[in-house]
Amino acid sequence: MDLSNSKHSVFNSNTEELIKMLKWRGDSSAEDLQVHINKDHFDSQPEEAALTSNINDRQSQEKLHTCFICNKHLNSTEELQVHINRDHFDSPVKPVSTTISDLASIKAPNCGGLHSGSVLLTDAPSADSSEIVASISDYQYLSKDTEAEQNDRLIAEMLQKQYEQEEKEFKKLQDMYGMTDKGNYKKQFHSNLSLAVQRGQISPFEYHMYKSQMSESQVTGVDDGVSCTKGIISSLRKYYQQQSKNKDVWLCSDLDHYSGSFGDTGWGCGYRNLQMMLSALAKEPKYQSFLYGDYKVKNGRVASIKKLQQLIEHAWQNGFDRQGAEQLGWKLVDTKKWIGATEIVALLSSLKFKCRMVDVRSPSGQQQTHPKMFQWIRDYFKRKDRHEFRSPLYLQHQGHSRTVIGVEESHQNGNITLLVFDPACSKAHMEKLKDRPTAVLAQPLRKYLSSMTKDQYQIVAVVGILTESEWNGSKVLKSEKLT
């Protein structure tokens, strides 16, 4: 096999040709390459076999076993193979070997084979090692450019995937908080009402009755009362007078409980808690006059959800909480957008109710608890004259809101328990609690320190009537931080 004079040369003086033949690939290992060289280029080439059979003289034999890299003469093909592997591939002092080994893969021009981690040895003339090093060095720079381009492409793909994932999450949040144009109270009401009939949860008579009441509510702006339970506070007050021997109990003034209904399940808790707050204010003589006229309180029933949406938009248009209005796109009517503490304060302030908004920005106790918040709520309800008006508290946290109606305080250890009305609690349960209060039925109302572990809370309380100057000043919402 004449390694010094072959038409299949890989290494030659032309650097451009060398670079063209070297390709980055990662399909096979150095061991695969070795097997390939032995099989296809040392042992089984037809031209090599014919050439070997015709060599009979010493000079031809020396040419056959001459290293094409360093011109060293070897006694046999096997010795030449060992020499190349040992002195030109494995030796750490040979720059060619280390450079070639760093290449990802190389394509064999003779056979189209792909080999990883090594350079292909084919029939090639002797070449100056400095030229080989220079050629490989030039290829390295091209390889680095290729690697940089690949990295840029991978980074771009990663950023695109991250963007698409963020878009999906954002759309989920939009759907969760009603920040899309998908549906409204009326559409959801009809859809869920039809499902309730199909499932046998309500009768056809009830279906038509509820549908008629909802239609009337949409026109008059007064809640249909389907989810309202009245008289619970008075029942609870009697219950605690008989059962609270080992604790003190303070309750807010009378109010009605509003559950979620067919039209607002999943997004209406803020509106339902606002209705509870307004039902308490409507029962207090000094506040009643601010809840008539355009507000349309009728027969002790408060505004419907659609009417509340209109009133909040009206408050925005009058300059209340313009920042919050921008966040919600200045539109609530006929949407399923969630509302929170700031929308509650904006509406109440526009109606001239003086509000306190308290921010609880971080836990004040161990295990993510809020003992300072519990103490603040206890102090708010605690008063010498239990008949003195106390509005309920609107309590907001991430993903939900509830209405605090009072507190229990243990004589034994001073532990404070909040009493909470939740719109998620059904009207059927609240009716049972009103008719015959028991510890079991009252249990869903109790919220212990260990069960209130959200990072942040907001509290809204109505504490009086705004003067004209205070009314103008309340357009920019202010809150106090609980410390």
N, C-alpha and C positions, 0 to 999 in steps of 0.2 A: 504494500500500500504506500504510494508515493505522497507523503504529506507535504513535500516541498514543491510539488508541481501538479496542481489539480484545477480543473475547470470549475469546481464547486467551492471556490475560496470564500471565506467569511471575512477574515481580516486582510485588508489590503491598505495601500497608502491613501486611498480616497476616504476621507472621514465622512463625507456626505453619504456614501454607500453604506458604511458601517451603521450610521445612525438610522438609516431607513430600515435596515434589517433587524434592529433591536426594537422590541415591542414590549410594553408593560402588560403582563397577564398574570393570573394567579390560579391556573387550573391544575398544575401538577407539581410534584416535589422534586428535590434534587436527586432522590433515589430513582424516581421515574426517569429522569433525564439520563442517569448513568446507564440504566437498563436499555434505554432507547439507543444511546451511542454504541454500546457494545453489540446490540442486536442488528441495528440498521446501518451503522456506519463503519464498524470494525469487522463484524463477523459475516454479514450477509449481503454486502453490495456486490452485484455481479461483476462490475468493472474491477473491483478490488480483488475478487477471486481470480479473475483472468490474469490480472497483473501479477499477483503473487505466484501463480503457477509458472510464469515465464521468467522469473528472476532466478538466475543461476550464478551470478557473479557477486563478488564481495562489495564492489562499489554500489551496486543497486540495492543490496541488503542494507548498507549503511544509510543510504538515502531513505529507505523505507522506515527506518527507526530513528530518524533525526527529529528532535523536538522543533516544531515550527516557531516556538516562542523564543527559545534561548540557543537553538542550534546544537544542543547536546545530542551525542550519538548514544543510542541504547541498543542492547543486544536482541531485543524481541519486542513485539507489539505489546505484550503484557507489561514489560518493564517501562515502555513508553507511557502506557496508561497510568501505571503507578506513579511515575515521575510527574506527569501532568497534574494528577490529583494531589500529590504530596507537595510539590514545589510551586505550583502555580494556582491551585485552588485552596489548599489548606493552610499554606504558610502565611502567618500574620504579617510578615515583612513585605509581602508582595502587594503593591497597591492595586494591581489589576484584579486579583482575586477578591479582595475586600470590596472593591467597587462593584464588580459583577455580582457578587453574592447579595449586595444590597438591592439589586434590581428585582422588581416584583416577578417578572417572567420574561422569557425570550422566545421568539418564534424561530423554528429551524427552517432555513430557506430550502434545504434539500428535500424535506418530506412534509412540510406544513405542520409538523408536530409542535405542541406547546409544552414548555417546560418551565418550572418555577424554581427560583432560588439558585440558578447556576447559568453559565454560558454554554452554548452548544459548540462542541468540538467537531468540525467537519474537515474535509480535505482542504488545506490552505497552505499557501506559500509562507516562507519565513517572513516575519514582519518585525520591525524594530519595536521593542516594548514601549519606548517613549511615545511612539505614534498611537499605540493601542491605548495607553493611559490617557493621552490627549483626547482620543476619540471618545472614550468612555466618559471622560470629564465633561466634554461638550454635551454628551447625551444626558449627563446628570442635570445640567442646567435646564435642558429641555424637559426632563422628567419633573424637575421642581416646578416649572411653569405649568405642566400638565396637572400636577398634584394640587397646585394652588387653584387652578380652574375647577378641579373636581371638588375641592373644599368649598369654594364659593357656591358651586351648584348645590352641594349638600346643605349648606347654611341657608340658601334661598328656599330649598324645599322644606327645611325644618321650620323656617319662619312662616312659610305659606300654610303648613299644617297647623302651626300654633294659631295663626290668624283665623283659619277656618274653625278651629275648636273654640276660640273665644267668641266667634260669631254665633256658634251653636249655643254656647252657654248664655250669651246675651239675649238670644231669642227666647231661651227657656225662662230667664228672669223676666223678660217682657211679658210672656204669657202668664207667669206666676203672679206678677203684680198688675196685670190688666193693662199693660202699656201698649196694647195693640188695638186695632179696630175690630177684633174678633168678638162679636156679640155684645149684648147689654142685658140689663135686668129683664126686660120684657121677653127677649128671645130665649134666655135661659129659663125663665119662669114657664113658658109654654112647653119647652122641651122636657124639663124635669117633671112637669105636671102630667104630661102624656105618659112618661115612663112610669109614674106612680100608679096610674090607672091600669096600665098593662101588667104591672106586677101585683095588682090587687091591694095596694097599700091604701088607696082611697076608692070610694065608690064613684060611679058615673055622676050621681047627684052632687057629690062633693067637688068633683072636677068642674062642673059647670058653675057651681057656687063660687069656688076660688077664682075661676077665670073672670067671672063677672065682677067680683070684688077688686081684683087687680086692675081691671080696665077702669073702674071708677076711681081707684087710687091714682092712676096715671093722669086722669083728667083733673081731679080736685087737688092733688098735691098732698093729700093726707094719707097716712099709712093705713093699709086695709085691716090691720089688727090681727091678722091670721097668726102671727108668731108672738103676740103680746100676752103676758101674764101679769095681772094686776094684784095688788094687795099682799105681796110676799113679805115686805118689810114689817108690816104690822103683825103678821103671823110669826115671823122670826123673833120679834120683840117679846111677844107673849111666851114663846118657847124658852127664850133665854132667862126670862124672869123666873121661870120654874126650875130650870136645869143648870144655871150657871152659879152654883154655890162655891166652886173652887176657882173661879176666874171672873175677871171683869170684862164686860162686853160693851163696846160702843158701836152704834150703828148710825148710818147716814139718815137723812130725812127720807120720807116715803118716795118711792119711784117704782116704775114698771120694768119688768124684764122683757127684752126683745131677743128672740132666737133668730138664727139664720133661717131663711125660707127657700122656697123653690127657685127664686130668682137671683139670690146672692150667695149661695153656698160656695165657699172657697175664696171669696174676695170681699165680702160685705161686713166683716167684723167691725171695722172702724165706724161705719155708718150705724150699725146696731148699738154700739156703745155710745155714740153721740145721741141716739134716740133715748137711751136710758138716762143720760145726763139731762136732756131737755125735758123728759117726763118729770124729773124731780124739780126742775126750775118752774115748770108749768103749774106745779101744785103749791108753790110758795107765793103768797099774795104780792110781795114787793117786786117779784120778777114777772108776774103774769102779763103785765101790760106791755112788756117788750116782746111777747110771743104771739101777738095777734096781728091784725091787719093783713099785710101781704104774706105773713108767715102762716096764717090759717091753721091755728090749733082749733080743732073741732071735736066736741064731745069727749074731751080728755085725751084725744089721740094726737100724736105729734106728726111732723112732716114725713112724707115718704122718702125713700132713698133718692128718687129722681128729683124731688123738690130740694133735698139737702144738697145735691149736686149743683142745682141751679143757684142756691143761696151761697155756696162756696165760690162759685164763679162770680157772682155779684160782689162778694167781698173782695175778690181779686181786682175787679174792675174799679172798685172804690179805693184801691191802693193798699189793701191789706196783704201782706206777705207776697210781694211781687216776685221775690226770688223763688218761693215755692211754686208760684203760678208758672214761672218759666220752666221749672223742672218737670211740671206735668203738662206742658204745652198749652196752658191757659184753657184746658178743656177737661171737663169731667162728665157732663151730661151725656147720657146714652153710651157710656163706656163702663168697663169693669176695672178701672184704675183704683188701686188701694189708696186710702187716705190714712194719715197718721196724726200725731199730736199737733203739728204745726197747722194743718188744715182745720183741726178742731178749734184751735185758739183763734185762727183768722176769722172763722165764722162767728164764734161767740163774741169776739171783740167787736166785730161789725154790728152785732146786735146790742152793743153797749154793756156787755157783761165783763167785769174785771176778772182777769184770769192770772193765775200763777202757773208758770211752766217750769218744772224742776228737772234738771238733767242729772241722772245718775250714770256717771261715765265709766266707772270701774267698780269691781267688788271691793267691799270694805272688810270682809271677814275671810276666814279660812274656807277652802274648798269652793271658791267662787261664789260665796254667799254675800248677802247685802244687809247686815244687821243695822247699819245706819239708815238705810231706806225704810226698814221695818219700824224703826224708832220714830222716824219723821212721820210716817203714816199714822202711827199710834197717837202721836202728839196732835196731829191734825184732827182726828176724830174725838180725842179726849176733851171733855168740857164739863163744867159743873152742872149747867142746865142741859139735860139731855134732850129737852124739847127745842133747844136753839137750832136754827137751820144749819145743816151741814150738807153741802152737795156731795154726791159720790165723787170718786176720783177716777179719771181716765188714766189707765196704765198701759203704756205702749212698750213693746220690746220687739226684737227682730222676728218678723213673720206673723205676729199676732198682737191683739190688744184685748183688754178686759176692763171691767168696771169694779173698782174696790168699793164695797158697801160698808165696811167696818172692820174691827179687829177684836180678837180675844187676847187677854193677857192673864197668864197663869199666876195664881197666888203663891204657888209652891216654888217655882224657879224663875218667874218673870218672863218665860218664853212668850213670844208674840206670834199669833197666827192671823194671817189676813183672811178676810171673808170676801169672796170674789164672785161676781156674776159674770158668766162666760156666755157669749152668744152661741157657742157651740153646744151648750146644754139645751136639750130639747124642751119644747113647751110642755110636753106630756110629763116630763120629770118635774118641771117647775110647778105645774098644777098640783101634783102629788105633794110636793114640799109645802105648798101654800095650804092645802086642805088639812094635812096632818104632819107637821114637822117632827122628824125623828133624827137621832144622831146619824143613822145610816143615810137617810135622804139628804141631810145637811153636809155630809162628808165631802161631796164634790166642790162645795163652796170653800173649804178650808185649804189654804196654801201655807205650808210651813217654810221656815227659813231654808231648809235643805232642798226644797223643791223650786225655789226661785233663783236660778243660777245662770241666767243670761248675763252676758258681759255688760250690757247697758240697758237702762230703762229711761223712760220719760213719763212724767206725771203732770196731769193738768187738773187744776181745781178752780172752781168759780168762787170768788171771795167778795163780790160786791158789784156795784154799778159804776161805770165810768162817767166822769165828768166830760164836758165837751172838749176841754184841752187834753185830758187823758185819752179820750177817744181818738183824737188826731195822732197823738204820740204812740198809740198802740198799733199803728199801721206797720211799724217796723217791729217785728217780734223780738222779744227779749226773754231770756231764760236765766234762771239762777242755778248755779252748780251746787250740788249737795256735797258737802265736805265733812 
